[in-house]
């Protein structure tokens, strides 16, 4: 580990975390015992429970992309980011190999993040339009961003087992922001599907049968749980092809802001 990576981890309080979270049972136990978001974020970043993901994230951090060859990569699971009293949550799939896995902050340092935070800034949900590093001053009043899977997966495709092993981190994070949370925006079908077991675990509400289909602009609501909104993922595959446009993002976040009472 280089000095820059160690500094990142010292700033996040991670250097003293033992690598003891190595099994699904240990993940579930450690998530339950996280009393605060700060504690949970530290626990997430010390997780080594999925061997394939650990190998991949560390390999990427060692080999690097040529354009980042002079940088030290984070190379660990990536915690959530944003307000502890969030009324709006944005749920993604997983960190990018050369984005969050490099910078240590979700949707930071890649094209997807460029699109997402520019849209949040236009909506008045972020104090700036860019997200390039952990110390760039970004703040998300009333909003929190997190992922269903906390490690960068090969080909952006976690296995079902990896998804399930990681789920307790997501469930506990939602539980900790539950008192204020009013709206969840699911970025893509994977996040949309991840919400239903989260809702069942945290709110004790059985998902509808059949499950509502994911789609851009899809909306589902029920008493005593956050409203769920669907949004195409801010991946280059969607934004470069025009499947997802800035106007489409603006519509989703305008609706989410209104429903969350942040307007």
C-alpha beads as a LAMMPS data file, in Angstrom:
LAMMPS data file: protein, C-alpha beads

263 atoms
262 bonds

1 atom types
1 bond types

-500.0 500.0 xlo xhi
-500.0 500.0 ylo yhi
-500.0 500.0 zlo zhi

Masses

1 110.0

Atoms # bond

1 1 1 0.000 0.000 0.000
2 1 1 1.376 3.395 -0.997
3 1 1 1.324 6.508 1.201
4 1 1 -1.601 8.122 -0.624
5 1 1 -3.799 5.061 -0.180
6 1 1 -2.830 4.806 3.491
7 1 1 -3.669 8.495 3.972
8 1 1 -7.110 7.920 2.437
9 1 1 -7.711 5.051 4.803
10 1 1 -6.411 6.957 7.831
11 1 1 -8.804 9.817 7.022
12 1 1 -11.681 7.327 6.917
13 1 1 -10.552 5.635 10.142
14 1 1 -9.868 2.350 8.381
15 1 1 -6.254 1.483 9.069
16 1 1 -7.021 -0.192 12.392
17 1 1 -9.817 -2.382 11.014
18 1 1 -8.940 -6.079 11.220
19 1 1 -9.760 -8.288 8.265
20 1 1 -12.179 -10.407 10.268
21 1 1 -15.350 -9.959 8.198
22 1 1 -14.755 -12.910 5.891
23 1 1 -17.987 -14.924 5.792
24 1 1 -21.671 -14.142 5.146
25 1 1 -22.469 -14.779 8.812
26 1 1 -19.750 -12.358 9.905
27 1 1 -21.067 -9.720 7.491
28 1 1 -24.580 -10.073 8.881
29 1 1 -23.346 -9.913 12.474
30 1 1 -21.086 -6.905 11.891
31 1 1 -23.802 -5.033 10.028
32 1 1 -26.280 -5.578 12.864
33 1 1 -23.759 -4.302 15.407
34 1 1 -23.085 -1.052 13.512
35 1 1 -24.721 1.578 15.675
36 1 1 -24.020 4.579 13.451
37 1 1 -23.358 5.314 9.806
38 1 1 -19.739 6.098 10.655
39 1 1 -19.355 2.693 12.275
40 1 1 -21.109 1.007 9.365
41 1 1 -18.943 2.769 6.773
42 1 1 -15.805 1.599 8.538
43 1 1 -17.129 -1.954 8.792
44 1 1 -18.055 -2.020 5.100
45 1 1 -14.574 -0.917 4.135
46 1 1 -13.035 -3.753 6.129
47 1 1 -15.027 -6.524 4.439
48 1 1 -13.218 -9.470 2.809
49 1 1 -16.159 -11.857 2.540
50 1 1 -16.286 -12.440 -1.234
51 1 1 -13.014 -13.962 -2.504
52 1 1 -13.661 -13.235 -6.189
53 1 1 -14.434 -9.574 -5.500
54 1 1 -11.468 -9.165 -3.147
55 1 1 -9.142 -10.588 -5.787
56 1 1 -10.585 -8.385 -8.518
57 1 1 -10.645 -5.105 -6.589
58 1 1 -7.054 -5.609 -5.418
59 1 1 -5.853 -6.665 -8.862
60 1 1 -7.371 -3.528 -10.392
61 1 1 -5.793 -1.416 -7.653
62 1 1 -2.386 -2.929 -8.387
63 1 1 -2.437 -2.882 -12.183
64 1 1 -4.335 0.443 -12.540
65 1 1 -5.530 2.153 -15.667
66 1 1 -2.774 3.905 -17.606
67 1 1 -4.333 7.337 -17.099
68 1 1 -4.250 6.800 -13.304
69 1 1 -0.892 5.034 -13.064
70 1 1 0.527 7.688 -10.713
71 1 1 -2.370 7.363 -8.263
72 1 1 -2.855 4.998 -5.360
73 1 1 -6.146 3.132 -5.584
74 1 1 -8.498 2.635 -2.646
75 1 1 -8.943 -1.064 -3.489
76 1 1 -11.545 -1.822 -0.804
77 1 1 -15.329 -1.941 -0.532
78 1 1 -16.857 1.503 -0.950
79 1 1 -19.205 2.867 1.747
80 1 1 -22.258 4.996 1.155
81 1 1 -21.931 8.770 0.996
82 1 1 -24.134 11.712 1.881
83 1 1 -26.494 12.966 4.544
84 1 1 -27.119 10.954 7.682
85 1 1 -30.651 12.344 7.802
86 1 1 -31.347 11.687 4.137
87 1 1 -34.894 11.998 2.875
88 1 1 -33.822 10.763 -0.553
89 1 1 -31.587 7.753 -1.256
90 1 1 -30.016 6.824 -4.574
91 1 1 -29.309 3.117 -4.919
92 1 1 -26.801 1.932 -7.513
93 1 1 -25.360 -1.405 -8.543
94 1 1 -21.704 -1.402 -7.428
95 1 1 -18.585 0.797 -7.493
96 1 1 -16.704 1.195 -10.762
97 1 1 -13.294 -0.465 -10.996
98 1 1 -11.514 2.793 -11.820
99 1 1 -14.042 5.091 -10.145
100 1 1 -15.088 4.328 -6.584
101 1 1 -12.566 1.495 -6.337
102 1 1 -9.894 4.083 -7.109
103 1 1 -11.130 7.096 -5.146
104 1 1 -12.852 5.422 -2.200
105 1 1 -16.159 7.237 -2.736
106 1 1 -19.177 5.918 -4.573
107 1 1 -19.740 7.324 -8.101
108 1 1 -16.598 9.409 -7.784
109 1 1 -13.943 9.723 -10.461
110 1 1 -15.759 8.163 -13.420
111 1 1 -18.128 9.139 -16.225
112 1 1 -21.182 7.736 -14.463
113 1 1 -20.482 9.959 -11.484
114 1 1 -19.975 12.946 -13.759
115 1 1 -23.486 12.458 -15.103
116 1 1 -25.109 11.659 -11.762
117 1 1 -23.717 14.534 -9.722
118 1 1 -24.243 17.068 -12.494
119 1 1 -27.910 16.064 -12.451
120 1 1 -28.087 16.231 -8.657
121 1 1 -26.540 19.691 -8.768
122 1 1 -29.083 20.863 -11.347
123 1 1 -31.800 19.555 -9.036
124 1 1 -30.382 21.404 -6.022
125 1 1 -29.456 18.133 -4.313
126 1 1 -25.668 18.599 -4.460
127 1 1 -23.558 21.650 -3.710
128 1 1 -21.398 21.154 -6.809
129 1 1 -21.645 19.456 -10.176
130 1 1 -18.491 17.356 -10.000
131 1 1 -17.243 14.449 -7.916
132 1 1 -13.574 13.731 -8.496
133 1 1 -12.036 12.834 -5.113
134 1 1 -12.870 12.245 -1.467
135 1 1 -11.661 15.715 -0.487
136 1 1 -13.299 17.784 -3.241
137 1 1 -15.897 19.391 -0.939
138 1 1 -18.953 17.616 -2.349
139 1 1 -22.000 17.644 -0.061
140 1 1 -25.444 16.141 -0.592
141 1 1 -27.925 17.856 1.743
142 1 1 -30.889 15.590 2.355
143 1 1 -29.542 12.884 0.034
144 1 1 -27.460 9.736 0.399
145 1 1 -25.944 7.532 -2.305
146 1 1 -25.049 3.870 -1.852
147 1 1 -24.791 0.636 -3.802
148 1 1 -26.360 -2.802 -3.551
149 1 1 -22.887 -4.398 -3.808
150 1 1 -19.971 -2.591 -2.188
151 1 1 -17.012 -3.977 -4.184
152 1 1 -16.254 -3.408 -7.850
153 1 1 -17.212 -6.650 -9.651
154 1 1 -15.641 -8.021 -12.850
155 1 1 -17.640 -6.844 -15.875
156 1 1 -19.944 -4.967 -13.462
157 1 1 -21.724 -8.270 -12.775
158 1 1 -21.858 -9.534 -9.187
159 1 1 -22.938 -13.122 -8.719
160 1 1 -26.178 -13.892 -6.854
161 1 1 -24.104 -15.179 -3.938
162 1 1 -22.056 -11.964 -3.784
163 1 1 -25.244 -9.905 -3.918
164 1 1 -26.724 -11.845 -1.024
165 1 1 -23.537 -11.744 1.059
166 1 1 -23.374 -7.963 0.679
167 1 1 -27.073 -7.352 1.360
168 1 1 -26.773 -6.874 5.158
169 1 1 -24.643 -3.750 4.602
170 1 1 -27.397 -2.211 2.478
171 1 1 -30.150 -3.289 4.827
172 1 1 -28.415 -1.782 7.853
173 1 1 -27.680 1.466 6.029
174 1 1 -31.331 1.853 5.096
175 1 1 -32.298 1.000 8.675
176 1 1 -30.037 3.763 10.012
177 1 1 -31.590 6.407 7.734
178 1 1 -35.110 5.008 8.056
179 1 1 -36.388 7.763 10.388
180 1 1 -36.055 10.368 7.633
181 1 1 -36.034 8.359 4.396
182 1 1 -38.977 9.069 2.098
183 1 1 -37.850 8.192 -1.446
184 1 1 -35.466 5.702 -3.061
185 1 1 -34.282 6.133 -6.645
186 1 1 -33.099 2.812 -8.074
187 1 1 -30.490 3.231 -10.798
188 1 1 -31.105 0.260 -13.051
189 1 1 -32.877 -3.082 -12.801
190 1 1 -30.291 -4.609 -10.419
191 1 1 -30.865 -1.870 -7.836
192 1 1 -34.622 -2.064 -8.378
193 1 1 -34.534 -5.797 -7.596
194 1 1 -32.277 -5.219 -4.566
195 1 1 -34.826 -2.898 -3.001
196 1 1 -37.537 -5.525 -2.396
197 1 1 -35.610 -7.727 0.087
198 1 1 -34.261 -4.555 1.697
199 1 1 -37.777 -3.245 2.195
200 1 1 -38.943 -6.574 3.595
201 1 1 -36.026 -6.795 6.044
202 1 1 -36.024 -3.180 7.225
203 1 1 -39.726 -2.286 7.116
204 1 1 -41.307 -5.703 7.557
205 1 1 -43.442 -5.134 4.478
206 1 1 -43.922 -8.015 2.076
207 1 1 -43.037 -7.116 -1.534
208 1 1 -45.936 -7.114 -3.988
209 1 1 -46.626 -10.156 -6.142
210 1 1 -45.809 -10.013 -8.949
211 1 1 -42.970 -7.552 -8.428
212 1 1 -43.479 -4.273 -10.306
213 1 1 -41.404 -4.179 -13.477
214 1 1 -38.407 -1.875 -13.626
215 1 1 -38.495 0.969 -16.086
216 1 1 -37.341 4.530 -16.365
217 1 1 -39.856 6.652 -14.495
218 1 1 -41.510 3.614 -12.875
219 1 1 -43.024 4.383 -9.480
220 1 1 -44.247 2.186 -6.656
221 1 1 -45.522 3.266 -3.270
222 1 1 -47.204 1.772 -0.245
223 1 1 -48.076 2.942 3.219
224 1 1 -45.200 3.226 5.717
225 1 1 -42.374 2.603 3.215
226 1 1 -40.377 4.964 0.970
227 1 1 -41.641 5.570 -2.545
228 1 1 -39.536 3.725 -5.107
229 1 1 -38.643 5.413 -8.394
230 1 1 -36.907 3.725 -11.326
231 1 1 -34.204 5.431 -13.367
232 1 1 -31.974 4.062 -16.088
233 1 1 -28.461 3.623 -14.762
234 1 1 -26.065 6.502 -15.438
235 1 1 -23.640 4.179 -17.228
236 1 1 -21.874 5.213 -20.404
237 1 1 -23.804 2.502 -22.204
238 1 1 -26.976 4.477 -21.500
239 1 1 -25.738 8.056 -21.576
240 1 1 -23.522 7.784 -24.660
241 1 1 -26.272 6.146 -26.703
242 1 1 -28.964 8.627 -25.707
243 1 1 -31.042 6.018 -23.912
244 1 1 -30.682 8.229 -20.840
245 1 1 -30.593 11.981 -21.441
246 1 1 -30.003 14.862 -19.016
247 1 1 -33.669 15.835 -19.380
248 1 1 -34.762 12.327 -18.383
249 1 1 -32.566 12.468 -15.288
250 1 1 -33.874 15.911 -14.430
251 1 1 -37.457 14.628 -14.545
252 1 1 -36.701 11.751 -12.177
253 1 1 -34.839 13.885 -9.653
254 1 1 -37.440 16.632 -9.781
255 1 1 -40.091 14.032 -8.908
256 1 1 -37.894 12.484 -6.222
257 1 1 -37.152 15.858 -4.675
258 1 1 -40.827 16.734 -4.537
259 1 1 -41.876 13.393 -3.048
260 1 1 -39.079 13.580 -0.465
261 1 1 -40.167 17.021 0.666
262 1 1 -36.899 18.610 -0.404
263 1 1 -38.402 21.002 -2.939

Bonds

1 1 1 2
2 1 2 3
3 1 3 4
4 1 4 5
5 1 5 6
6 1 6 7
7 1 7 8
8 1 8 9
9 1 9 10
10 1 10 11
11 1 11 12
12 1 12 13
13 1 13 14
14 1 14 15
15 1 15 16
16 1 16 17
17 1 17 18
18 1 18 19
19 1 19 20
20 1 20 21
21 1 21 22
22 1 22 23
23 1 23 24
24 1 24 25
25 1 25 26
26 1 26 27
27 1 27 28
28 1 28 29
29 1 29 30
30 1 30 31
31 1 31 32
32 1 32 33
33 1 33 34
34 1 34 35
35 1 35 36
36 1 36 37
37 1 37 38
38 1 38 39
39 1 39 40
40 1 40 41
41 1 41 42
42 1 42 43
43 1 43 44
44 1 44 45
45 1 45 46
46 1 46 47
47 1 47 48
48 1 48 49
49 1 49 50
50 1 50 51
51 1 51 52
52 1 52 53
53 1 53 54
54 1 54 55
55 1 55 56
56 1 56 57
57 1 57 58
58 1 58 59
59 1 59 60
60 1 60 61
61 1 61 62
62 1 62 63
63 1 63 64
64 1 64 65
65 1 65 66
66 1 66 67
67 1 67 68
68 1 68 69
69 1 69 70
70 1 70 71
71 1 71 72
72 1 72 73
73 1 73 74
74 1 74 75
75 1 75 76
76 1 76 77
77 1 77 78
78 1 78 79
79 1 79 80
80 1 80 81
81 1 81 82
82 1 82 83
83 1 83 84
84 1 84 85
85 1 85 86
86 1 86 87
87 1 87 88
88 1 88 89
89 1 89 90
90 1 90 91
91 1 91 92
92 1 92 93
93 1 93 94
94 1 94 95
95 1 95 96
96 1 96 97
97 1 97 98
98 1 98 99
99 1 99 100
100 1 100 101
101 1 101 102
102 1 102 103
103 1 103 104
104 1 104 105
105 1 105 106
106 1 106 107
107 1 107 108
108 1 108 109
109 1 109 110
110 1 110 111
111 1 111 112
112 1 112 113
113 1 113 114
114 1 114 115
115 1 115 116
116 1 116 117
117 1 117 118
118 1 118 119
119 1 119 120
120 1 120 121
121 1 121 122
122 1 122 123
123 1 123 124
124 1 124 125
125 1 125 126
126 1 126 127
127 1 127 128
128 1 128 129
129 1 129 130
130 1 130 131
131 1 131 132
132 1 132 133
133 1 133 134
134 1 134 135
135 1 135 136
136 1 136 137
137 1 137 138
138 1 138 139
139 1 139 140
140 1 140 141
141 1 141 142
142 1 142 143
143 1 143 144
144 1 144 145
145 1 145 146
146 1 146 147
147 1 147 148
148 1 148 149
149 1 149 150
150 1 150 151
151 1 151 152
152 1 152 153
153 1 153 154
154 1 154 155
155 1 155 156
156 1 156 157
157 1 157 158
158 1 158 159
159 1 159 160
160 1 160 161
161 1 161 162
162 1 162 163
163 1 163 164
164 1 164 165
165 1 165 166
166 1 166 167
167 1 167 168
168 1 168 169
169 1 169 170
170 1 170 171
171 1 171 172
172 1 172 173
173 1 173 174
174 1 174 175
175 1 175 176
176 1 176 177
177 1 177 178
178 1 178 179
179 1 179 180
180 1 180 181
181 1 181 182
182 1 182 183
183 1 183 184
184 1 184 185
185 1 185 186
186 1 186 187
187 1 187 188
188 1 188 189
189 1 189 190
190 1 190 191
191 1 191 192
192 1 192 193
193 1 193 194
194 1 194 195
195 1 195 196
196 1 196 197
197 1 197 198
198 1 198 199
199 1 199 200
200 1 200 201
201 1 201 202
202 1 202 203
203 1 203 204
204 1 204 205
205 1 205 206
206 1 206 207
207 1 207 208
208 1 208 209
209 1 209 210
210 1 210 211
211 1 211 212
212 1 212 213
213 1 213 214
214 1 214 215
215 1 215 216
216 1 216 217
217 1 217 218
218 1 218 219
219 1 219 220
220 1 220 221
221 1 221 222
222 1 222 223
223 1 223 224
224 1 224 225
225 1 225 226
226 1 226 227
227 1 227 228
228 1 228 229
229 1 229 230
230 1 230 231
231 1 231 232
232 1 232 233
233 1 233 234
234 1 234 235
235 1 235 236
236 1 236 237
237 1 237 238
238 1 238 239
239 1 239 240
240 1 240 241
241 1 241 242
242 1 242 243
243 1 243 244
244 1 244 245
245 1 245 246
246 1 246 247
247 1 247 248
248 1 248 249
249 1 249 250
250 1 250 251
251 1 251 252
252 1 252 253
253 1 253 254
254 1 254 255
255 1 255 256
256 1 256 257
257 1 257 258
258 1 258 259
259 1 259 260
260 1 260 261
261 1 261 262
262 1 262 263
